[in-house]
Amino acid sequence: EVQLVESGGGLVQAGGSLRLSCAASGFTFDDYAIGWFRQAPGKEREGVSCIVNSDGSTYYVDSVKGRFTISSDNAKNTVYLQMNSLKPEDTAVYYCTAVESTQFSASFFLAPSLYDYWGQGTQVTVSS
């Protein structure tokens, strides 16, 4: 059974940092691309970042470039999202997602429909 379990969310002041973790199980981690999405109340789910474990390629939405860093620890089957210089507009539920690398397309990494598996989410709240 595929499982993606997010952790690390919380409440932080603007300008602060958080590190989210996504622990994966039930599939061959090295063969997958792992992404992060977020959804704020009343808004559509938005792609944030993705890492392709087979070659280490990383992708970011423009709004988080230079502030967020995605990384992968293949020995622990865990992907991290280091979030620095957080802004109130980063407030959302953050979801981890996965798709086989052979099905991954860099042109569509922001599209929720690209991904096959989703975690339950972790809340991130940034106060002003």
MIGU-712027 format. One record per residue (C-alpha): residue in three letters; chain; residue number from 1; x, y, z. Coordinates in pm, 1 decimal. Layout:
BEGIN
- code	unit	pos	X	Y	Z
- Ala	A	NUM	X	Y	Z
...
! end
This chain:
BEGIN
- code	unit	pos	X	Y	Z
- Glu	A	1	0.0	0.0	0.0
- Val	A	2	137.3	337.8	-101.9
- Gln	A	3	159.8	587.2	181.7
- Leu	A	4	276.9	945.6	189.7
- Val	A	5	286.3	1100.8	535.6
- Glu	A	6	356.2	1470.6	576.7
- Ser	A	7	486.2	1632.8	892.1
- Gly	A	8	652.1	1951.4	1006.1
- Gly	A	9	374.3	2202.0	961.6
- Gly	A	10	289.2	2461.2	1222.0
- Leu	A	11	250.6	2826.3	1305.5
- Val	A	12	535.5	3063.7	1229.3
- Gln	A	13	579.3	3438.5	1202.6
- Ala	A	14	643.3	3604.0	869.6
- Gly	A	15	1010.5	3578.5	781.1
- Gly	A	16	1047.6	3252.7	968.8
- Ser	A	17	1126.4	2902.4	849.8
- Leu	A	18	975.8	2556.2	854.7
- Arg	A	19	1088.0	2222.4	716.9
- Leu	A	20	823.6	1984.6	592.5
- Ser	A	21	887.1	1612.7	561.1
- Cys	A	22	718.3	1355.0	340.6
- Ala	A	23	780.5	995.2	443.9
- Ala	A	24	703.2	754.2	161.0
- Ser	A	25	637.9	381.1	165.1
- Gly	A	26	485.4	111.5	-50.6
- Phe	A	27	674.3	186.9	-371.9
- Thr	A	28	1030.2	203.3	-506.9
- Phe	A	29	1126.2	550.3	-390.9
- Asp	A	30	1412.0	596.9	-638.7
- Asp	A	31	1174.4	542.6	-931.3
- Tyr	A	32	937.6	824.6	-840.7
- Ala	A	33	904.0	1198.5	-862.0
- Ile	A	34	781.7	1353.0	-538.0
- Gly	A	35	601.8	1682.9	-536.1
- Trp	A	36	458.6	1935.7	-294.6
- Phe	A	37	130.4	2113.0	-348.0
- Arg	A	38	-59.2	2352.9	-127.1
- Gln	A	39	-416.4	2464.4	-91.3
- Ala	A	40	-535.8	2774.8	87.5
- Pro	A	41	-898.5	2816.0	197.5
- Gly	A	42	-1120.6	2900.2	-97.4
- Lys	A	43	-840.9	2851.2	-348.4
- Glu	A	44	-741.6	2579.3	-590.0
- Arg	A	45	-461.9	2336.8	-514.6
- Glu	A	46	-133.9	2491.8	-629.3
- Gly	A	47	188.5	2318.5	-726.9
- Val	A	48	492.5	2428.7	-526.5
- Ser	A	49	790.0	2206.7	-602.8
- Cys	A	50	895.7	1865.0	-726.4
- Ile	A	51	1204.1	1645.5	-720.1
- Val	A	52	1272.6	1355.5	-954.3
- Asn	A	53	1451.6	1098.2	-742.5
- Ser	A	54	1605.4	912.3	-1036.4
- Asp	A	55	1819.0	1207.7	-1144.2
- Gly	A	56	1778.4	1470.8	-870.9
- Ser	A	57	1611.9	1728.3	-1095.0
- Thr	A	58	1418.5	1989.9	-903.0
- Tyr	A	59	1140.0	2226.5	-1001.2
- Tyr	A	60	976.9	2523.5	-830.5
- Val	A	61	683.4	2751.9	-889.9
- Asp	A	62	803.6	3108.5	-942.0
- Ser	A	63	650.1	3237.6	-618.4
- Val	A	64	878.0	3021.9	-400.5
- Lys	A	65	1204.2	3029.9	-598.0
- Gly	A	66	1490.8	3143.2	-379.7
- Arg	A	67	1291.8	3078.8	-60.7
- Phe	A	68	1202.5	2707.6	-71.0
- Thr	A	69	1436.8	2414.9	-125.8
- Ile	A	70	1329.4	2058.8	-198.9
- Ser	A	71	1559.2	1768.5	-120.7
- Ser	A	72	1544.4	1392.9	-95.5
- Asp	A	73	1702.0	1139.1	136.9
- Asn	A	74	1674.7	816.7	-56.7
- Ala	A	75	1807.1	611.4	236.4
- Lys	A	76	1513.4	729.3	447.3
- Asn	A	77	1255.4	739.3	166.4
- Thr	A	78	1183.7	1095.0	271.3
- Val	A	79	1151.3	1421.2	82.0
- Tyr	A	80	1193.2	1754.8	256.7
- Leu	A	81	1071.7	2102.3	176.4
- Gln	A	82	1278.7	2367.5	350.6
- Met	A	83	1076.5	2688.4	357.5
- Asn	A	84	1254.1	3011.8	444.3
- Ser	A	85	1142.7	3375.6	443.4
- Leu	A	86	786.2	3264.9	485.5
- Lys	A	87	506.5	3503.6	397.1
- Pro	A	88	142.7	3512.5	508.5
- Glu	A	89	44.5	3413.7	155.9
- Asp	A	90	228.9	3083.2	206.5
- Thr	A	91	-41.9	2984.3	454.5
- Ala	A	92	-207.3	2665.7	330.3
- Val	A	93	-237.8	2293.5	376.9
- Tyr	A	94	68.7	2139.8	215.9
- Tyr	A	95	35.3	1802.9	43.2
- Cys	A	96	297.3	1554.0	-66.8
- Thr	A	97	235.6	1371.0	-391.6
- Ala	A	98	407.6	1111.5	-610.0
- Val	A	99	421.1	982.4	-964.5
- Glu	A	100	649.4	733.0	-1137.1
- Ser	A	101	944.2	906.9	-1297.4
- Thr	A	102	860.1	751.6	-1634.4
- Gln	A	103	525.1	932.9	-1621.7
- Phe	A	104	666.2	1261.6	-1501.6
- Ser	A	105	670.0	1563.6	-1730.6
- Ala	A	106	859.8	1876.7	-1635.0
- Ser	A	107	620.9	2080.8	-1848.0
- Phe	A	108	330.1	1974.9	-1627.3
- Phe	A	109	486.4	1946.2	-1283.0
- Leu	A	110	239.3	2202.9	-1147.3
- Ala	A	111	-62.7	2002.2	-1260.9
- Pro	A	112	-231.4	1798.3	-985.3
- Ser	A	113	-360.4	1553.3	-1245.9
- Leu	A	114	-2.8	1442.4	-1320.4
- Tyr	A	115	32.3	1272.4	-982.9
- Asp	A	116	-105.2	936.7	-869.9
- Tyr	A	117	-67.2	938.1	-492.6
- Trp	A	118	-138.9	1200.8	-227.1
- Gly	A	119	-79.2	1242.4	142.5
- Gln	A	120	-326.9	1382.0	393.5
- Gly	A	121	-158.2	1719.5	425.2
- Thr	A	122	-0.9	1931.8	695.4
- Gln	A	123	-110.9	2281.9	790.7
- Val	A	124	127.7	2572.6	756.5
- Thr	A	125	17.9	2905.4	901.4
- Val	A	126	228.0	3218.5	864.1
- Ser	A	127	125.1	3512.2	1078.1
- Ser	A	128	196.9	3871.0	982.9
! end
